[in-house]
Structure formats: C-alpha cells, structure tokens
C-alpha cells in the first residue's frame, strides 16, 4: 500500500531541511496484518525507518484491522506499507531516546508548578508553567507526578492531571496536559484541555451565557522560561500569512483579536451582555516601539542567544482567536485565553477547550521543524487501498463509474459558490468556541430581520462521519480537515462535560440551534432565552392546518430542553480515531456509548423507590413514542461503536435489548402511522441502525437469536416499504415546510431497502425490494438536483452520509447473506412501558390503597365511638 503525502508549503519546506515525525492510521484486510511486528514501512530502495506501531482495532480473527504507524522521514515520495512476518522487526538505534526529555512518573517537580524540559545534546533546559487569572486572582497549575502514556521508539508522551490553586483558594477548573517528545526533533508538542466541570444553570430549559456555573477567565497562558543567564538577545516573529519576519530586541508580541475576515464582528460573537466585544479586525504586532497589523496570522515566535534558539507556535492561531504570543527575552508566552482581549473569556458549565501548541529548543544553526511537527503532513492511502482493506463496510472508491448526479450533490460542500467554507465566512464561524462547527444556513431560509441569522449545526446527522466517508472515497484533504475540525468542536463544545446535572443531560450532546431561531447568547446550546420573547421566521404551513399532526408537532416544538439521545451522534469520532490515532476521539465515542447506558438506568432517578425499570430515555424519539426513531437509532449506533472500540459485551447486549423493545418482526406497521412524515420520518433512521446491527453481528460470526430477530424485523419493514412507501414530497400538503430536506431524507429509504435486500433469500422478493430502492435513489438525485436550495447545509450533509454505498450494491446485486428464508416464530410484540409510567401507576395504587385503609380506620373509629 503506497503512502501519499499532501504537500503543504511549510511542511514541504521542512522536509527539505530535516527529518519530521509523521503518523498515519492504516487499515488492513482481515488476516493481512497477522501481528503488529509484521507491519512495516519500506522505502523504494528497501530501507525501513524505525516504526512505532499502535493497534487501533482488530478483526474477529485477531488480526490487525487498523494500526497507527509513526515514523520519522525526510521524504514521503516513495514509502509503502507492507505486511511480511518474515522481515525482522525494527532494531532501535542506540540513541533511541527523545531529544528533549520530560519528567516521568516518580520525578519530583522543582516547585510543584513547573515542568522541566531538558535538551539531550545542548546541556540546557526550559521550564513550563501554566497561569490562570480569574476574579483578579492569579492561579497556578499544580503539577503532580507524570503518567507515561506512550513510550518510543519514535515518540514519548507524558500526561498530567492539573488543578489551579492560589494560596488556599482552588479553582473549579480542571486541566489535562499531554506532552509529546520525539527521537528526531528538538520539538515538544502539547495538548492542553481546560474544563469547567460545573453544571450550568438553565432556567426554563434555556442555556445562555452569563448563567450560574460559568467561569470568566481573564487570562490563561503557558510560559516557557529559560535558565538564568541565557536570555535571548534577538526576537523574531514569522507571521505565516505573509512572507514577513518582524524582529525586536526587548519586547515582541502578537495579538489576534478577531478572525480578520470580512464579517469579523459578526453577531456570532455576542458575549454574556449581548454585545460583540471584539476590538479590531485581525491582529496587531508590537515590536519594541513599532506597530504592525494584518488579518490572519499563523505565527512562530522565536528567541535566541549566541547558542540556543527557543520557539513557540500555536496551532490554528487565528481560527481560535483571541490568541497571543509574546516574549521579553527571558521567556516565551502562549496566550490561550489572553489578557489582551477585554471582557474575559467565559467558559460555560460543562464546557471545555483543547489547545495545541509546540515548543522548540535547538542549536541556532540547526533547521527548525516546529511548523511541520505541530502541523504534520497529511499522509493517506489511495481510495482503492482503503476499499480493498475494508476500511468501512460497503466502501468503494469514487470513480468515473460513480453516479454524476450524486457526486455533484456531494461536491456542493467543497466546490462552487456556496461551500461550507464560504458559509462559515458569512457568520464568521471562527473563534475558540465556534471553530470547527458548520453554519446551519438551512434554518435561515425563512428568516426575517437582520441577516444572516446565526444557526449552529452541532454535528447533526453525524457530519463528522460523512466527511470521513468522503475522504476515504476520494482522498481529498478538504474532507479530512472538515472531519477533524468538527470532531474537535463536537467533543469540546457540543458535549456537556459534567456529572452534576440531570441524568438525561450529563455527558450528552447539545442539539443544533433551535429551528429557525438565532442562537444569540445560547451559543451552541440550542435554546436561547430570547426564544421566549419572539420568533424570527416566516413561511411554512400553519400547524392548525395540519390537524392532529400539527397538534402533536406543537408539543415537539418545546422552546427549552437539553441534551438527549436523539442527538447522540458518535460514529464519526470512531472513524476519525482510526484515521488519526487521536485518543480524544476514542474517548468521545465511548462516552457517547456510556451515555446511552447511563440514561436508561432506573436506579439513578427519583422513581427508583417505585420501579427499577429502564427509563426509556435512550429510545424516546418524541413525546411518549418509543418505537423506531432517531433516539433508538443514535443509541444503537453509539452502542455498536462502543463495542467495536472496546470489545465489551455490555454495549452489544444493550443494543439487542433496545432492538427488542423498539421493533418486532410481527409489528402492525399500519398502526405506527409510518407514512405520516412530519411525525414518523425518522423511523428509517432506526432501520439503518438495525441494518448495521445485523451486519455487525454477522461479521462477528454471531448468527444467534438476536441476529435472526433483527433480520426478520428488517425484512418485515422492507417488504412493507416496497409496497407502501412513497416520496415524501409527493404529499406536500401534509408537510409544514415542503423543502429540499425532505427530498434528501428519502435517501434513507433507498439505503434501508437496498441493505435489507441482501438478507432476502427469495429472489423475487429481493428483486422487488431492489427495484423500489432504485426508484428512491433516482427520485432523490433527480428531485434534489432541481432545488435552488440544494446546497444548504442539511441536505448536503445527508448526501455525504447516504448514497455512497451504491457502487458496492450495484456490483453485488446478486449477493445474498442468507441462503434460505428465516422461519423462526418470534411471538407477538410486547409494548415497552418506561419506568416513570410504571412508578406513577404504582403510586396511584398506593394512594388508593392508602385512602381505603384510612377510610376503614375512620369507619372503625366512628363505630367504636358510637358504641
């Protein structure tokens, strides 16, 4: 498998001057990677760099499915990945140790608040400190003993769980610092996560800046100090956005106050007071007494004396504004939440932010690699290699044989006049809280008033997964960047990092911004308090005209709430983890699986004294509805992802349990009102998850009772759909907003039918299901292409996720997973009753019994008194 590198200017330059550590997640076909030791990176001349291998996933037979490969190289033009158990394993060189060493477990800190970084060859060192100012009090990060989380021969990683203290005062903030040092580079990269674990006050179900639980940080900075007597005599700043280097002798600083874009002062950046506090467009540089300015910096700040050069860089500097770098010759400072920004930085309860930055300490004559190490080259396989390895089920590379109608709808995300990048510029979707999210412009179509209306997408329909899929199909780096940016944002900002709120909210993901409303001071937390004052959209059919459906819709349109199972999208994190080896993506995906387990636990609710049954939260897709829907779908996907990442049977067992309480092979589908699109459109979401469940069971060789139950149910629905389903827009009078999204959602129907057909053992039935599937595929591509609004965010994301499997299904149209029909009888469906309903019923019985007992006592007392 040939490795391909995407050529970035600064990275390419680094390869011309030195060796750079690279990393890539590589998939292997089942049985191909017999062991880790059999996996090698080979150059064209047969030489092999030392490789650090980390398994990310295994096939059921124990062979490696995904492996993270890390190695150092000065060129990526002729490297390949091979599997050969006969090749002797790598022999680490005698100098296999990091250039810059870090404290390891058991090492004591100098003062408990600093971390010492020592250069292996130069005989010098630097000290790292993290300082935070809050309410006019300076806190320092307390550094405990390090924990080693990775160890050579290419990269070493240490981790510290930090707290912030000031005398006897301790901040509620928590922090996690990971430092990576390398065998071939004088660079240390850092990942700092700062978290506010407090619960957020949300009166009336509204979540706004300024609410109780928030912490306003005046300054959060990382300081790299040099040994006494080694002050830097020369300071320099490379701006990155322009080919300019600014120099100074005493003071040098850069402050990125805003994105620098045309809409830099967008209402997207309102603070807790409802005002936009940004002072100016772009950045300003102070070099001694000189002032410089610009728009979007990607800076490297350097400080050197006669022998040693020290440098710092902050990844996505302008995108994560406000941000700052500064130096006075004695130290280098990275301003993450910098004091230069007026008004402070509000970290909401349950919110966190991950910062990535780097420090370099090298000889003044040695080439610098800090830019390439902090922003490593994107290494990938070809789409054909990903498909051959089975990187994802049903994956085929994009080719000339792919349907041009479908591909043109997909390409709207990255090509043309309304790409996701262009959309984000419209509302300035940048800054530390917003960067990585998408502008949900579909919500603004009927908006009235000042434009544009701010709407955040918050990973709806798992666009992270859609980006990953399209990257694997095409190899286009733009998809990869969208994937990682949304994966980071959804974990930091959209996930509620607390254990102190409601059971249903803790650890969950916030919904997208409330339909057709401005996010205002709710930022990415769905429900701003301003919703209760006014609505800001026109258009659509009046709910009263939809009769009973309208009445039920009105109940669903609550203007307050919080995280829920219906918006628990997590599979994209798993694929991002496979492609990058980034551990926080794995953590995020497992958290989503644990969330499903946790919210259903009746032992954690006030009703536990009357019932220990399941709460039903994990499958409740609408008020009182526990049938096939988006909650059950997303819960099932999260559980399957949890099992794939951990192998823990509890996740797979829970997915089977949810299946049995959500659907049944003998359900009366007419009673479910599935053709009522406004209320039941999401039933196909669950059938897609059910298809993944039976596929996954089959891949594990578990054709057990749960597998057969799932297949029988999938076919029960598919046969009904092949006879009764219709394009949703064929009945526009039954829809409140008959728009482009309904056309895109119908691709789910194609997916369910096409997927189910491979489990149909009877040829005639299979052909009928496939024919109906083909009808929906053509209808979606043709009808969606006619909409002028086809490039809106939501329909494009739906196309990214569904429809790409068509090439595989067409190539395997005669493929069947079952040789004969299932004949097992699964009895009659049993209705699921949630814990709350059981508890209330029991409470009423207790009350009636209590009244009866009390009445009997009164009667007896009266009789005794009379007698």
VENCORNOR-V175507 format. One record per residue. RES is the residue in one small letter. SS is DSSP state (H for helix, E for strand, - for the rest). PHI is phi in whole degrees, 0 to 359 (none if undefined). NEAR is the number of other ideal C-beta (glycine too) atoms within 10 Angstrom. Layout:
BEGIN
[[RES	SS	PHI	NEAR] [RES	SS	PHI	NEAR]]
END
This chain:
BEGIN
[[x	-	none	19] [x	E	281	12] [x	-	268	21] [x	E	241	16] [x	E	250	20] [x	-	277	16] [x	-	277	11] [x	-	258	16] [x	H	310	9] [x	H	297	17] [x	H	291	21] [x	H	299	14] [x	H	298	15] [x	H	297	24] [x	H	293	20] [x	H	283	9] [x	H	244	13] [x	-	185	18] [x	-	265	20] [x	E	236	23] [x	E	288	22] [x	E	232	25] [x	E	213	18] [x	E	205	25] [x	E	273	23] [x	E	237	27] [x	E	269	26] [x	-	228	25] [x	-	296	15] [x	-	303	16] [x	-	88	12] [x	-	287	18] [x	E	267	27] [x	-	299	16] [x	-	205	14] [x	H	298	13] [x	H	294	14] [x	H	274	19] [x	E	263	24] [x	E	222	20] [x	E	254	23] [x	E	232	16] [x	-	274	14] [x	-	300	10] [x	-	272	6] [x	-	92	6] [x	-	287	8] [x	-	231	17] [x	-	290	20] [x	-	296	18] [x	E	241	19] [x	E	259	21] [x	E	248	22] [x	E	228	16] [x	E	291	14] [x	E	251	20] [x	E	199	17] [x	E	235	17] [x	-	283	18] [x	-	303	11] [x	-	276	10] [x	-	93	12] [x	-	285	17] [x	E	288	24] [x	E	262	23] [x	E	229	23] [x	E	220	24] [x	E	274	19] [x	E	250	22] [x	E	235	23] [x	E	202	24] [x	E	251	20] [x	E	210	20] [x	-	252	13] [x	-	198	13] [x	-	234	19] [x	-	268	11] [x	-	214	11] [x	-	260	22] [x	E	224	13] [x	E	254	20] [x	E	232	12] [x	E	240	20] [x	-	207	11] [x	-	292	11] [x	-	276	5] [x	-	283	14] [x	-	298	8] [x	-	295	15] [x	-	300	19] [x	-	252	10] [x	-	302	14] [x	-	291	11] [x	-	301	6] [x	-	263	10] [x	-	284	13] [x	-	208	14] [x	-	293	23] [x	-	295	20] [x	E	246	24] [x	E	271	18] [x	-	239	21] [x	-	300	20] [x	-	248	13] [x	-	306	10] [x	-	99	7] [x	-	292	13] [x	-	267	8] [x	-	280	17] [x	-	299	11] [x	-	225	10] [x	-	83	12] [x	-	232	18] [x	-	226	19] [x	E	237	24] [x	E	268	14] [x	E	244	21] [x	E	248	16] [x	E	277	18] [x	-	296	14] [x	-	250	12] [x	-	273	16] [x	-	69	9] [x	-	231	16] [x	E	208	16] [x	E	216	24] [x	E	239	18] [x	E	255	22] [x	E	227	18] [x	E	242	26] [x	E	239	17] [x	E	223	25] [x	E	247	17] [x	E	212	22] [x	-	52	13] [x	-	63	6] [x	E	235	13] [x	E	268	13] [x	E	250	23] [x	E	243	18] [x	E	288	26] [x	E	274	17] [x	-	255	22] [x	-	278	11] [x	-	296	14] [x	-	285	21] [x	E	242	13] [x	E	280	12] [x	E	246	12] [x	E	213	17] [x	E	213	12] [x	-	42	17] [x	-	271	18] [x	-	250	24] [x	E	221	22] [x	E	238	23] [x	E	225	19] [x	E	242	24] [x	E	230	16] [x	E	229	22] [x	E	266	14] [x	E	256	21] [x	E	230	16] [x	E	246	24] [x	E	228	16] [x	E	219	16] [x	-	62	8] [x	-	271	5] [x	E	267	11] [x	E	232	12] [x	E	283	19] [x	E	293	15] [x	E	296	22] [x	E	240	16] [x	E	214	21] [x	E	229	16] [x	E	242	22] [x	E	241	20] [x	E	242	22] [x	E	245	21] [x	E	244	23] [x	E	229	23] [x	-	283	22] [x	-	239	23] [x	-	223	27] [x	-	272	28] [x	E	239	26] [x	E	242	28] [x	E	260	24] [x	E	232	22] [x	E	233	19] [x	E	245	22] [x	E	252	18] [x	E	248	27] [x	E	232	19] [x	E	256	24] [x	-	278	16] [x	-	288	21] [x	-	288	18] [x	-	260	22] [x	-	286	16] [x	-	219	23] [x	H	301	11] [x	H	69	12] [x	H	80	15] [x	-	252	23] [x	-	237	28] [x	-	231	22] [x	-	305	20] [x	-	88	14] [x	-	279	20] [x	-	299	11] [x	-	110	21] [x	-	284	20] [x	E	233	20] [x	E	264	16] [x	E	265	25] [x	-	281	19] [x	E	202	19] [x	E	225	27] [x	E	222	19] [x	E	251	22] [x	E	243	18] [x	E	251	24] [x	E	256	17] [x	E	259	21] [x	-	299	11] [x	-	301	7] [x	-	90	6] [x	-	246	20] [x	-	301	13] [x	-	284	22] [x	-	267	12] [x	E	226	16] [x	E	244	24] [x	E	214	19] [x	E	228	24] [x	E	265	20] [x	-	278	20] [x	-	86	19] [x	-	284	16] [x	-	228	11] [x	-	279	7] [x	-	223	12] [x	E	239	11] [x	E	258	19] [x	E	242	13] [x	E	202	21] [x	-	244	12] [x	-	245	12] [x	-	222	14] [x	E	212	27] [x	E	212	21] [x	E	226	25] [x	E	230	23] [x	E	267	29] [x	-	275	22] [x	-	206	27] [x	-	291	30] [x	-	86	21] [x	-	284	20] [x	-	299	12] [x	-	255	19] [x	-	302	20] [x	-	256	17] [x	-	304	23] [x	H	294	18] [x	H	302	26] [x	H	258	23] [x	E	298	18] [x	-	259	18] [x	-	297	17] [x	-	266	11] [x	-	80	13] [x	-	243	11] [x	E	265	14] [x	-	271	17] [x	-	291	21] [x	-	273	14] [x	-	201	13] [x	-	276	17] [x	-	83	20] [x	E	231	27] [x	E	229	18] [x	E	240	21] [x	E	246	16] [x	E	241	19] [x	-	54	12] [x	-	256	8] [x	E	259	11] [x	E	241	8] [x	E	233	14] [x	E	214	11] [x	E	191	20] [x	-	254	17] [x	-	227	20] [x	-	267	26] [x	-	232	19] [x	-	275	24] [x	E	233	24] [x	E	257	24] [x	E	235	25] [x	E	217	26] [x	E	214	19] [x	-	245	17] [x	-	293	8] [x	-	244	12] [x	E	236	22] [x	E	246	20] [x	E	248	23] [x	E	219	25] [x	E	227	26] [x	E	212	27] [x	E	235	27] [x	-	292	17] [x	-	54	19] [x	-	300	24] [x	-	285	26] [x	-	295	19] [x	-	259	23] [x	-	307	27] [x	-	288	25] [x	E	212	28] [x	E	207	27] [x	E	228	27] [x	E	204	23] [x	E	204	24] [x	-	243	16] [x	-	96	20] [x	-	264	13] [x	E	202	19] [x	E	244	26] [x	E	239	21] [x	E	248	27] [x	E	271	22] [x	E	276	24] [x	E	245	24] [x	-	284	24] [x	-	293	17] [x	-	299	17] [x	-	276	22] [x	-	281	11] [x	-	95	15] [x	-	83	19] [x	E	233	22] [x	E	272	19] [x	E	261	25] [x	-	291	27] [x	-	303	23] [x	-	81	29] [x	-	256	27] [x	E	216	20] [x	E	219	21] [x	E	256	19] [x	E	249	23] [x	E	235	17] [x	E	211	22] [x	E	217	23] [x	E	230	24] [x	E	237	26] [x	E	224	23] [x	E	212	24] [x	E	294	14] [x	-	298	12] [x	-	270	7] [x	-	279	15] [x	-	291	13] [x	-	267	22] [x	-	237	26] [x	H	299	25] [x	H	293	25] [x	H	289	24] [x	H	285	24] [x	H	287	22] [x	-	241	18] [x	-	296	20] [x	-	296	21] [x	-	280	21] [x	E	254	19] [x	E	216	23] [x	-	269	23] [x	-	282	14] [x	H	305	20] [x	H	295	14] [x	H	292	21] [x	H	299	23] [x	H	292	21] [x	H	298	17] [x	H	280	20] [x	-	71	17] [x	-	305	24] [x	-	221	20] [x	-	301	12] [x	-	72	18] [x	-	286	20] [x	-	227	22] [x	-	290	18] [x	-	294	19] [x	-	210	12] [x	-	295	5] [x	-	275	11] [x	-	292	18] [x	-	295	16] [x	H	295	11] [x	H	296	15] [x	H	295	22] [x	H	297	18] [x	H	293	15] [x	H	289	24] [x	H	293	22] [x	H	293	18] [x	-	301	20] [x	-	289	26] [x	-	232	18] [x	-	231	13] [x	-	105	11] [x	-	260	7] [x	-	219	18] [x	-	289	17] [x	H	299	24] [x	H	295	14] [x	H	292	12] [x	H	302	21] [x	H	296	23] [x	H	293	17] [x	H	298	19] [x	H	248	26] [x	-	56	24] [x	-	283	26] [x	-	225	27] [x	-	101	20] [x	-	300	20] [x	-	272	23] [x	-	261	25] [x	-	302	20] [x	-	109	27] [x	-	279	26] [x	-	250	27] [x	E	277	26] [x	-	279	24] [x	H	291	23] [x	H	297	22] [x	H	282	25] [x	H	259	22] [x	-	301	17] [x	-	257	14] [x	E	288	19] [x	-	242	12] [x	-	102	10] [x	-	297	9] [x	-	241	9] [x	-	276	18] [x	-	287	25] [x	-	272	26] [x	-	220	25] [x	E	257	29] [x	-	277	27] [x	-	53	24] [x	-	62	29] [x	H	303	19] [x	H	57	24] [x	H	55	24] [x	H	297	28] [x	H	304	30] [x	H	293	27] [x	H	300	26] [x	H	296	29] [x	H	298	29] [x	H	300	25] [x	H	291	26] [x	H	296	25] [x	H	296	27] [x	H	287	24] [x	H	242	19] [x	-	79	21] [x	-	284	18] [x	H	296	14] [x	H	298	17] [x	H	293	22] [x	H	297	21] [x	H	296	17] [x	H	299	25] [x	H	299	27] [x	H	290	21] [x	H	294	19] [x	H	289	28] [x	H	300	28] [x	H	293	22] [x	H	298	25] [x	H	296	28] [x	H	282	28] [x	H	287	24] [x	-	260	27] [x	-	279	27] [x	E	265	24] [x	-	268	25] [x	-	274	21] [x	-	209	19] [x	-	241	11] [x	-	248	13] [x	-	247	21] [x	-	298	14] [x	-	307	17] [x	-	291	20] [x	-	269	21] [x	-	303	20] [x	-	78	21] [x	-	274	27] [x	E	256	25] [x	-	287	27] [x	-	294	21] [x	-	300	23] [x	-	304	27] [x	-	310	23] [x	-	308	13] [x	-	62	21] [x	-	232	24] [x	-	278	25] [x	-	296	26] [x	H	48	20] [x	H	277	20] [x	H	278	26] [x	-	47	26] [x	-	259	23] [x	-	247	29] [x	-	72	26] [x	-	238	25] [x	-	282	24] [x	H	295	19] [x	H	295	19] [x	H	303	21] [x	H	282	13] [x	-	264	8] [x	-	204	8] [x	-	257	13] [x	-	226	18] [x	E	214	17] [x	-	241	11] [x	-	90	12] [x	-	84	14] [x	-	280	15] [x	-	299	8] [x	H	300	16] [x	H	297	9] [x	H	285	10] [x	H	266	20] [x	H	63	10] [x	H	298	9] [x	H	299	19] [x	H	297	15] [x	H	297	11] [x	H	290	18] [x	H	298	15] [x	H	301	12] [x	H	294	10] [x	H	286	12] [x	-	273	10] [x	-	296	12] [x	-	258	17] [x	-	200	17] [x	-	161	18] [x	-	191	21] [x	-	305	25] [x	-	204	21] [x	H	297	28] [x	H	294	23] [x	H	238	20] [x	-	257	26] [x	-	268	24] [x	-	219	31] [x	H	295	23] [x	H	301	27] [x	H	299	32] [x	H	296	29] [x	H	292	26] [x	H	298	29] [x	H	296	26] [x	H	298	26] [x	H	282	27] [x	H	241	21] [x	-	74	19] [x	-	286	21] [x	H	294	16] [x	H	293	20] [x	H	290	27] [x	H	296	19] [x	H	301	14] [x	H	297	25] [x	H	294	26] [x	H	291	21] [x	H	302	21] [x	H	295	29] [x	H	291	28] [x	H	295	16] [x	H	301	27] [x	H	298	27] [x	H	297	16] [x	H	290	19] [x	H	289	28] [x	-	269	23] [x	-	281	16] [x	H	293	21] [x	H	285	10] [x	H	251	13] [x	-	241	20] [x	H	296	9] [x	H	277	21] [x	H	299	14] [x	H	285	10] [x	-	250	19] [x	-	200	21] [x	-	252	14] [x	-	290	19] [x	-	295	22] [x	-	291	22] [x	-	87	21] [x	H	302	26] [x	H	285	31] [x	H	233	31] [x	-	271	23] [x	-	268	26] [x	E	202	18] [x	-	304	9] [x	-	74	10] [x	E	252	18] [x	-	240	22] [x	-	277	25] [x	-	298	28] [x	-	192	24] [x	H	289	24] [x	H	295	30] [x	H	297	30] [x	H	295	29] [x	H	293	30] [x	H	295	31] [x	H	295	26] [x	H	301	27] [x	H	298	31] [x	H	292	28] [x	H	296	23] [x	H	297	26] [x	H	301	27] [x	H	292	20] [x	H	298	21] [x	H	279	22] [x	H	244	14] [x	-	77	11] [x	-	283	12] [x	H	293	9] [x	H	300	14] [x	H	288	22] [x	H	292	21] [x	H	297	13] [x	H	291	22] [x	H	299	28] [x	H	294	19] [x	H	297	16] [x	H	298	28] [x	H	301	23] [x	H	289	17] [x	H	265	20] [x	H	259	26] [x	-	225	25] [x	-	206	20] [x	-	298	20] [x	-	244	13] [x	-	298	18] [x	-	276	8] [x	H	287	18] [x	H	296	10] [x	H	291	8] [x	H	282	18] [x	-	58	12] [x	-	293	20] [x	-	278	17] [x	-	278	16] [x	H	299	21] [x	H	299	18] [x	H	257	21] [x	H	232	19] [x	-	305	21] [x	-	277	23] [x	H	296	28] [x	H	291	27] [x	H	300	24] [x	H	291	30] [x	H	297	25] [x	H	296	20] [x	H	295	25] [x	H	296	28] [x	H	299	22] [x	H	295	20] [x	H	300	27] [x	H	290	25] [x	H	300	19] [x	H	294	19] [x	H	301	21] [x	H	296	16] [x	H	294	14] [x	-	275	15] [x	-	74	10] [x	-	255	15] [x	-	273	14] [x	-	268	11] [x	H	297	12] [x	H	295	19] [x	H	300	20] [x	H	294	18] [x	H	298	22] [x	H	295	26] [x	H	297	27] [x	H	300	21] [x	H	291	26] [x	H	301	23] [x	H	290	23] [x	H	302	18] [x	H	290	25] [x	H	297	28] [x	H	294	18] [x	H	294	15] [x	H	297	23] [x	H	297	21] [x	H	262	10] [x	H	247	12] [x	-	293	20] [x	-	213	15] [x	-	299	16] [x	H	300	23] [x	H	285	19] [x	H	287	11] [x	H	234	14] [x	H	296	12] [x	H	291	8] [x	H	266	16] [x	-	244	18] [x	-	288	17] [x	-	231	17] [x	-	283	17] [x	-	240	21] [x	H	297	24] [x	H	296	21] [x	H	297	22] [x	H	297	24] [x	H	293	27] [x	H	298	22] [x	-	292	27] [x	H	295	25] [x	H	297	24] [x	H	296	28] [x	H	302	25] [x	H	297	25] [x	H	299	27] [x	H	294	27] [x	H	295	25] [x	H	292	23] [x	H	294	27] [x	H	301	24] [x	-	287	20] [x	-	259	23] [x	-	271	24] [x	-	282	16] [x	-	270	13] [x	H	301	10] [x	H	294	8] [x	H	295	16] [x	H	297	21] [x	H	295	14] [x	H	294	18] [x	H	295	25] [x	H	296	20] [x	H	296	12] [x	H	291	22] [x	H	298	24] [x	H	300	17] [x	H	301	17] [x	H	292	22] [x	H	299	24] [x	H	295	13] [x	H	297	20] [x	H	296	27] [x	H	298	22] [x	H	287	11] [x	H	288	19] [x	H	296	25] [x	H	294	13] [x	-	276	9] [x	-	282	16] [x	-	294	7] [x	-	265	15] [x	-	294	19] [x	-	270	23] [x	-	298	24] [x	H	304	25] [x	H	296	23] [x	H	296	25] [x	H	294	27] [x	H	298	26] [x	H	299	25] [x	H	292	26] [x	H	300	25] [x	H	271	22] [x	-	227	26] [x	-	115	24] [x	-	291	25] [x	-	282	18] [x	H	303	22] [x	H	300	21] [x	H	293	15] [x	H	295	21] [x	H	295	14] [x	H	289	11] [x	-	242	11] [x	-	297	13] [x	-	266	9] [x	-	288	11] [x	-	225	15] [x	-	274	13] [x	-	236	16] [x	-	280	6] [x	-	217	8] [x	-	296	13] [x	-	285	16] [x	-	236	7] [x	-	289	10] [x	-	264	9] [x	-	259	16] [x	-	73	8] [x	-	256	8] [x	-	296	14] [x	-	242	9] [x	-	286	8] [x	-	283	17] [x	-	242	15] [x	-	289	22] [x	H	306	22] [x	H	300	18] [x	H	295	15] [x	H	296	17] [x	H	296	20] [x	H	295	14] [x	H	298	13] [x	H	291	14] [x	H	296	14] [x	H	298	10] [x	H	296	11] [x	H	295	11] [x	H	296	10] [x	H	299	10] [x	H	297	10] [x	H	296	10] [x	H	296	10] [x	H	296	10] [x	H	295	10] [x	H	299	10] [x	H	298	10] [x	H	297	10] [x	H	298	10] [x	H	297	10] [x	H	299	10] [x	H	298	10] [x	H	296	10] [x	H	296	10] [x	H	299	9] [x	H	295	8] [x	H	294	7] [x	H	295	6] [x	-	284	5]]
END
